[in-house]
Amino acid sequence: MSELINVSSNPHVRSKDTTSRIMAYVILALLPTTCVGIWNFGPRALLLICITIATCVASEYIFNKITHRKQTVGDLSAVVTGLLLALNFPVSLPWWMPIIGGVFAIIVVKMLFGGLGQNFMNPALGARCFMLISFTSAMSNFTYDGVSTATPLALMRSGESVDTMKMLLGTTAGTIGETSAIAIIIGAMLLILLGVIDLRIPGMYLLSFVVFIILFSGHGLDATYITGQLCGGGLMLGAFFMATDYATSPITSKGKYIYGILLGIMTGIFRTFGSMAEGVSYAIIFCNILVPLIERFTIPRGFGVVKEKKKKGGEA
């Protein structure tokens, strides 16, 4: 018999995509946003990005070395974490703060919980929220063209009008990677075409968020307000690049829809009724914690499994 049938354990259907290849796709998809951020905010944005990425990679390497674990820096996940974290920083942040954020993201949020795939929240967002709590003033100091100014979301919250075209192009105040909605969408389309993410989570996230602000923001169907809310505050970056993180999002089909809806509602609550104009980071982290519960109740029934019916009269 020339050809043998090999019997092996599941999974029997395998993909050629490796972790490093998927991470490379994500890095590629983030390049438009990164380039626009550097173009708008100058060389200092590039400096903060390089410092954050280097810190994340070095932190993972040193941790693996000290704990005698297999080196995992080659999977590029630390590079992705560093890049995403840097894109969530204002360009005016002191150079040493990204070092603290990078160490916290990798050591505390990722490695102490077992490394890639074991963390219960997105490392970049976990570090960003830690930085917001620890260095509130520095993390909320936004500048554009050398002038400190409020972000479009903050202006909208105070009742002022905003230029949505500037928010689409990225020529406005904000963090390095959140200002250009067009650049983010270009990268998101690349991830969708490459099959890295699907539209269930970001689609339900954005749709449920729009429905929420139409019903509860007090602005109704104001197109300018809705566009400003969608393009501002890192919503696009969070929806396509952070909420879709494999390790911290549901794997079940129904779970993805529920997760996306919860993200939209939580973001709407934080933005409409909270004390801050932003809310994406906290919404995603909160929903990350709910993922095990979501998956528990959305596991599909196995083929041939019939739900047991309760017997009447307490019969055994």
Secondary structure by P-SEA (a helix, b strand, c coil): ccbbbbbbccccccccccaaaaaaaaaaaaaaaaaaaaaaccaaaaaaaaaaaaaaaaaaaaaaaaaccccccccaaaaaaaaaaaaaccccccaaaaaaaaaaacccccccccccccccccaaaaaaaaaaaaccccccccccccbbbbcaaaaaaacccccaaaaaacccccccccccaaaaaaaaaaaaaaccccaaaaaaaaaaaaaaaacccccccaaaaaaaaaacccccccccccccccccccccaaaaaaaaaaaaaaaaaaaacccccccaaaaaaaaaaaaaaaaaaccccccccccccccccccc
